[in-house]
Amino acid sequence: MKITKEILRAIRNDLPMKLTIVRLGQHGPIAKQSDGYFRFACPSCKELRATVNPKNNLAHCFSCGENFNNIDLMMVQGHDFLPAVDILSNWLVQYQRDLSQRKSSA
């Protein structure tokens, strides 16, 4: 697979980070929804103080100050860059397909 700027932009901006965390399941960080915010355990400091900003699809840890996007999160979980992009690209295609089907059935 050829990695383009467009693919990287789509992975960072169009694939909801919450979906990435949920898809990682037991291999990903501990996560929960509370007070209208999606919180998860920061991969760097392990504190349950990282939240996803839905406006820019970036996560920020309020304990250690680290910022994450989907690719960063996959790499912290032990994936190399190319496999991480490949996995996330597949998840993005599936997410867009599901979104399209929901819109057409509404």
Buried (B, 14 or more C-beta within 10 A) or exposed (E): EEEEEEBBEBBBEEBBBBBBBEBBEEEBBEBEEEEEEBBBBBBBEBEBBBBBEEEEBBBBBEEBEBEBBBBBBBBBBEBEEEEBBBBBBEBBEEBEEEEEEEEEEE
